[in-house]
Amino acid sequence: MALKQHLIQKLEQKLSPQQIQLMKLLQVPTIELDQRIKQEIEQNPALEEGEEREEEDDYDAEDNEDEFDDDEEEFDLSDYLDDDSADYKTQANNQSKDEEERVIPLSGEQSFREKLMEQIQLLALIDNQYLIADTIIGNLDESGYLNREVDALVDDLAFSVGITVTEAEIEETLALIHELDPAGVGARDLQECLVLQMKRKQDGKPHRSHALMILEKFFEEFTKKHYDKIAKKLDLTDEELKKAIDEILKLNPKPGGSTRDAAQNFQQIIPDFLLFESEGKLELNLNSRNAPDLKVSREYANMLRTYAEGAKTSKSDKEALSFVKQKLDSAKWFIDAIKQRQTTLLITMTAIMEYQRDFFLTGDETNLRPMILKDIADVVQMDISTVSRVANSKYVQTNFGIYSLKYFFSESLSTDSGEEVSTREVKKILSNAIEAEDKKRPLPDEKLMELLKDKGYNIARRTVAKYREQLNIPVARLRKEL
């Protein structure tokens, strides 16, 4: 079939660069907004920090009122540019219009693998043990476990390093790695990890000897919390068994994760909103870090006028004029986007505050009303995606603590009386019931279902199980304590 060319007209909506910039700024939390502003100031010399104020210059007093706007009215940029200068010649279009810039932070901390290799250097290794140790440590996962089979490591060393070793040699080197810190590193499963840790804690005390015996011989019964069977087989009293179990619970199931978490840089939460109750009235303010003072550089505004005067005769001035105008426009767009961000944040949070007024006055989680993104979007007359961006990674400080905005959104549930309540209210009642239960005889899901029905919440057992899982609460058997 021959190729054909033809023209097609179609109508479509596209976001302007300014709208894309606003959408990106909306979803940026306060702690990252400072970095985003500093980045923009570094890239655009026409943007400055500080309040816009009147300054005495060589211009008349009326020029000082809005110098940048007057400059725009005095001349048209098109008068100084060639008509045949295509836009694509001055633009870079090698990124998607909605592509987000992501910077991968470089950690200055010593990695988990580097710490292990540092300890390996202190051991008196012989022959190929160093290469074997390096391969084993390189195959440890984030938790410090060795998930590779020994015969697979034999193949790895043969193909990647070019040495021939036996499985016995790898086992011997692995035993040396088991002696490294943190205790339990290099284990092949959870049982071996806990056994390695408990062996280091042996000091002749009976409860620690019992704990090691439970891990070595009755690990399956321990994981299923069949304490009666363990006590009977080891001939232990309830008090002796409790001491042994408590000792096991002190062990670390992820030895590699402990080192990684210690070196991790935890993100500090800075509230985007300050909401306080005083004498029955709610007061909402935007965090001052969300409302920075930015202005257009007066120096660049003056440069715009200077280059405009010589642009008709000088090609270099014409190019400089185009550059300065572009930077000034970009600075003005960014300032407008920050102001729009502030307005959108305040409007959306005000709607949430009014919708959840009872909660903000009392701090009682059972007073939360069912609320979804569409409810707020209808109130503020904005798109649901805009409300979602506002709620994402934003926090509000109240009299009762700091909450994520997503915390206030929940589905609804009907009671026996037909009243619509928040599922968060049901979860709170469920959580309180589990906290108050007898840990020796924890409540199964059916009992929890009956308890909720007695309070007027008619929900199925599988729904109780779903809410319990969302609260990260294990089943009754695993909540049992001695």
ChimeraX attribute file (.defattr): number of C-alpha atoms within 10 A of each C-alpha:
attribute: neighborCount
match mode: 1-to-1
recipient: residues
	/A:1	3
	/A:2	3
	/A:3	4
	/A:4	5
	/A:5	5
	/A:6	4
	/A:7	4
	/A:8	5
	/A:9	5
	/A:10	4
	/A:11	5
	/A:12	5
	/A:13	5
	/A:14	8
	/A:15	11
	/A:16	10
	/A:17	12
	/A:18	14
	/A:19	13
	/A:20	16
	/A:21	17
	/A:22	19
	/A:23	19
	/A:24	16
	/A:25	23
	/A:26	25
	/A:27	20
	/A:28	18
	/A:29	21
	/A:30	23
	/A:31	18
	/A:32	12
	/A:33	19
	/A:34	15
	/A:35	11
	/A:36	14
	/A:37	20
	/A:38	14
	/A:39	11
	/A:40	17
	/A:41	16
	/A:42	12
	/A:43	11
	/A:44	16
	/A:45	16
	/A:46	24
	/A:47	26
	/A:48	20
	/A:49	14
	/A:50	11
	/A:51	11
	/A:52	13
	/A:53	8
	/A:54	11
	/A:55	11
	/A:56	9
	/A:57	10
	/A:58	8
	/A:59	11
	/A:60	9
	/A:61	13
	/A:62	9
	/A:63	15
	/A:64	16
	/A:65	13
	/A:66	11
	/A:67	17
	/A:68	20
	/A:69	11
	/A:70	15
	/A:71	16
	/A:72	14
	/A:73	9
	/A:74	10
	/A:75	13
	/A:76	11
	/A:77	14
	/A:78	9
	/A:79	11
	/A:80	21
	/A:81	16
	/A:82	9
	/A:83	8
	/A:84	6
	/A:85	9
	/A:86	9
	/A:87	8
	/A:88	8
	/A:89	7
	/A:90	10
	/A:91	8
	/A:92	8
	/A:93	8
	/A:94	6
	/A:95	9
	/A:96	7
	/A:97	12
	/A:98	12
	/A:99	9
	/A:100	9
	/A:101	7
	/A:102	6
	/A:103	6
	/A:104	6
	/A:105	6
	/A:106	6
	/A:107	10
	/A:108	7
	/A:109	12
	/A:110	11
	/A:111	13
	/A:112	20
	/A:113	16
	/A:114	12
	/A:115	14
	/A:116	18
	/A:117	18
	/A:118	10
	/A:119	13
	/A:120	19
	/A:121	10
	/A:122	8
	/A:123	12
	/A:124	8
	/A:125	14
	/A:126	7
	/A:127	7
	/A:128	14
	/A:129	19
	/A:130	17
	/A:131	15
	/A:132	24
	/A:133	20
	/A:134	14
	/A:135	18
	/A:136	21
	/A:137	23
	/A:138	12
	/A:139	17
	/A:140	20
	/A:141	15
	/A:142	16
	/A:143	19
	/A:144	26
	/A:145	23
	/A:146	20
	/A:147	14
	/A:148	13
	/A:149	10
	/A:150	18
	/A:151	12
	/A:152	11
	/A:153	19
	/A:154	19
	/A:155	16
	/A:156	16
	/A:157	17
	/A:158	13
	/A:159	11
	/A:160	9
	/A:161	12
	/A:162	10
	/A:163	14
	/A:164	12
	/A:165	17
	/A:166	12
	/A:167	14
	/A:168	10
	/A:169	15
	/A:170	21
	/A:171	13
	/A:172	12
	/A:173	19
	/A:174	21
	/A:175	13
	/A:176	16
	/A:177	23
	/A:178	17
	/A:179	16
	/A:180	17
	/A:181	14
	/A:182	20
	/A:183	24
	/A:184	32
	/A:185	29
	/A:186	29
	/A:187	24
	/A:188	16
	/A:189	13
	/A:190	16
	/A:191	16
	/A:192	17
	/A:193	23
	/A:194	26
	/A:195	23
	/A:196	19
	/A:197	22
	/A:198	22
	/A:199	15
	/A:200	11
	/A:201	14
	/A:202	14
	/A:203	9
	/A:204	8
	/A:205	9
	/A:206	13
	/A:207	20
	/A:208	21
	/A:209	16
	/A:210	20
	/A:211	26
	/A:212	24
	/A:213	16
	/A:214	22
	/A:215	21
	/A:216	14
	/A:217	11
	/A:218	18
	/A:219	17
	/A:220	13
	/A:221	15
	/A:222	16
	/A:223	12
	/A:224	10
	/A:225	17
	/A:226	15
	/A:227	19
	/A:228	12
	/A:229	13
	/A:230	18
	/A:231	16
	/A:232	10
	/A:233	9
	/A:234	13
	/A:235	11
	/A:236	15
	/A:237	10
	/A:238	13
	/A:239	11
	/A:240	15
	/A:241	22
	/A:242	18
	/A:243	16
	/A:244	21
	/A:245	21
	/A:246	14
	/A:247	17
	/A:248	22
	/A:249	11
	/A:250	10
	/A:251	16
	/A:252	17
	/A:253	20
	/A:254	19
	/A:255	23
	/A:256	23
	/A:257	17
	/A:258	17
	/A:259	19
	/A:260	16
	/A:261	10
	/A:262	10
	/A:263	15
	/A:264	11
	/A:265	10
	/A:266	8
	/A:267	7
	/A:268	7
	/A:269	14
	/A:270	17
	/A:271	23
	/A:272	25
	/A:273	23
	/A:274	17
	/A:275	21
	/A:276	18
	/A:277	15
	/A:278	9
	/A:279	6
	/A:280	10
	/A:281	10
	/A:282	15
	/A:283	13
	/A:284	17
	/A:285	14
	/A:286	18
	/A:287	17
	/A:288	12
	/A:289	14
	/A:290	20
	/A:291	15
	/A:292	18
	/A:293	15
	/A:294	21
	/A:295	18
	/A:296	24
	/A:297	20
	/A:298	18
	/A:299	10
	/A:300	18
	/A:301	20
	/A:302	14
	/A:303	15
	/A:304	22
	/A:305	20
	/A:306	13
	/A:307	20
	/A:308	23
	/A:309	15
	/A:310	15
	/A:311	21
	/A:312	13
	/A:313	10
	/A:314	14
	/A:315	13
	/A:316	12
	/A:317	19
	/A:318	21
	/A:319	15
	/A:320	17
	/A:321	24
	/A:322	20
	/A:323	13
	/A:324	20
	/A:325	22
	/A:326	13
	/A:327	20
	/A:328	22
	/A:329	14
	/A:330	18
	/A:331	23
	/A:332	16
	/A:333	17
	/A:334	22
	/A:335	19
	/A:336	15
	/A:337	21
	/A:338	22
	/A:339	18
	/A:340	15
	/A:341	22
	/A:342	18
	/A:343	13
	/A:344	18
	/A:345	22
	/A:346	18
	/A:347	15
	/A:348	20
	/A:349	24
	/A:350	18
	/A:351	17
	/A:352	20
	/A:353	19
	/A:354	12
	/A:355	19
	/A:356	18
	/A:357	17
	/A:358	16
	/A:359	18
	/A:360	23
	/A:361	20
	/A:362	14
	/A:363	15
	/A:364	13
	/A:365	18
	/A:366	18
	/A:367	18
	/A:368	23
	/A:369	23
	/A:370	20
	/A:371	19
	/A:372	15
	/A:373	18
	/A:374	16
	/A:375	17
	/A:376	23
	/A:377	18
	/A:378	12
	/A:379	13
	/A:380	17
	/A:381	12
	/A:382	14
	/A:383	13
	/A:384	16
	/A:385	13
	/A:386	18
	/A:387	23
	/A:388	18
	/A:389	18
	/A:390	24
	/A:391	23
	/A:392	16
	/A:393	18
	/A:394	23
	/A:395	21
	/A:396	21
	/A:397	18
	/A:398	20
	/A:399	14
	/A:400	15
	/A:401	8
	/A:402	16
	/A:403	14
	/A:404	17
	/A:405	19
	/A:406	16
	/A:407	11
	/A:408	21
	/A:409	22
	/A:410	18
	/A:411	13
	/A:412	18
	/A:413	18
	/A:414	15
	/A:415	15
	/A:416	12
	/A:417	8
	/A:418	9
	/A:419	10
	/A:420	14
	/A:421	21
	/A:422	21
	/A:423	21
	/A:424	23
	/A:425	20
	/A:426	21
	/A:427	18
	/A:428	16
	/A:429	18
	/A:430	19
	/A:431	15
	/A:432	11
	/A:433	14
	/A:434	19
	/A:435	11
	/A:436	10
	/A:437	12
	/A:438	12
	/A:439	16
	/A:440	12
	/A:441	13
	/A:442	19
	/A:443	21
	/A:444	15
	/A:445	18
	/A:446	14
	/A:447	13
	/A:448	19
	/A:449	21
	/A:450	16
	/A:451	17
	/A:452	19
	/A:453	15
	/A:454	10
	/A:455	12
	/A:456	15
	/A:457	18
	/A:458	16
	/A:459	17
	/A:460	15
	/A:461	16
	/A:462	12
	/A:463	12
	/A:464	20
	/A:465	19
	/A:466	12
	/A:467	19
	/A:468	19
	/A:469	12
	/A:470	10
	/A:471	13
	/A:472	9
	/A:473	14
	/A:474	12
	/A:475	15
	/A:476	15
	/A:477	16
	/A:478	14
	/A:479	18
	/A:480	17
	/A:481	14
	/A:482	14
